[in-house]
Amino acid sequence: MQLEKMKIRVETIKRELQQIGSMRPGSLNQQFTVCGRQGCRCQDPDQPKRHGPYFQLSYVHHGKSTTQFIQKPLVPVVSRQLKYYKRFRALTAEWVDLALAIAKQELAADKARLKAQASSA
């Protein structure tokens, strides 16, 4: 990719990052449980009907694993935050890749310029 196109893409990424809303890392899982009550519908040997769904958010932050239950009405909010975090991670990873490619091309250009100066002197 050309140097100028990469720099333009970096600027676009910066603008896109400014548009990202509230975010959080992790994953949201739906769970069903079985209780210990005798005769409960979840204990039926033929057609057990588990309790739930319950929604569980799990994530690791500063090396500490955390899990919390999310109420059903809040699932859309948490899902949106997770989606924004994934977008944030993808954009920053692309930015780093571009920054490395830009730095490599600029270093090669500087090296060529120094070589040209040394040979003309």
N, C-alpha and C positions, 0 to 999 in steps of 0.2 A: 504494500500500500504506500502511496506517496506521502511524503512528510506532511505536506499541507493538509491533505485529506485526514490524516491521523489527528492533527491538531484541531481541526474542525470537529471531528468526532468527540474529542476530549471535551471541548466546550459544550457540545450537545449533551454529553453525559452529565456535566456539571449542572446544566439547566434541569435535566430530568431528575437529578438527585434532589434539587430544591422542591420539586413537586411531590415527593414522597411524604405521605402522612405518618401518623403514629404507627410504630412497628414493634415487633417482638420476635425473637428467635423461637424455634421449637416446632413441635408437631401436635396436632389435635387428633385424638383418637376417640372413636365411639365404642363404648363397652356395654355389655349386658352381664348381669350377675345372677348368681343362684344363692338364695338365702338358706338358712338352716331350719326353717319352720316345716314341721311335718304336715303333709297334705296341701302344701302351697302349689300353685300352678307351675312353678319352676321345678318342682320335684316330680312331676308327672312322668312315669317311665315311658309312656307311649309318645306323648307330644308335649315335651317340656316347653314352657313359655317363660323365658328369662325376664328378669326385671330390667328396665331401662328403656331407652338408651340413656347412658350417662356419658358425658363428654369430659375427657381428661387431656389437659395440656401438659406436655413434658418438654423441658429444655435444660441446657447446661449453661451456666454463666459463672465465670471466674473459677472454673473447675468444679463447681457445685451443681449436682443434678437436682432439679426441682420438678415436682409434679403437683398440679392443682386441678380440682374439678371446676368445670365451667358450666354455669347454668344455661339451659337450652336457649333462652332469649338472647344470651350474650354470644352465642356461637358465631353469628355473622360478623360481629365486631372483631372477635379474636381471629377469625379466618381472614378478614381483611388485613389485620396487623401482620399476620404470618405471610400473606401474599406480598405486602410491602417490604418486609424484611428480605424475602427471597429476591425481589427486584433490586433492592439495595445491594445485596451481595453480588448479584450478577453484574450490575453496573460498575461497582468498584473493582471487581475482578477484571472486567474489560478495560477499565481505566488503567489499571496497573500494567496489563499486557501492552496497551498502547504506549504508556509512558516508557516502558522498557525498550520498545521498538523505536520510539522517537529518540531516546537517549543513545541507542546504538547507532542510528543513522547520523545523529549530530556528532558523535564521537568520531565516526569514520570520516565525516566531512572535515572536522578539525584536524585529524591526523593527516589527511590529504593536503590540507592547506599548509600545515607545518612542513611537510615533505617538500611541497612546491617552493616554500620560502627558503628552505635549506639548500635546495638545488640551484636557486637563482642567486644565492649569495656567494 
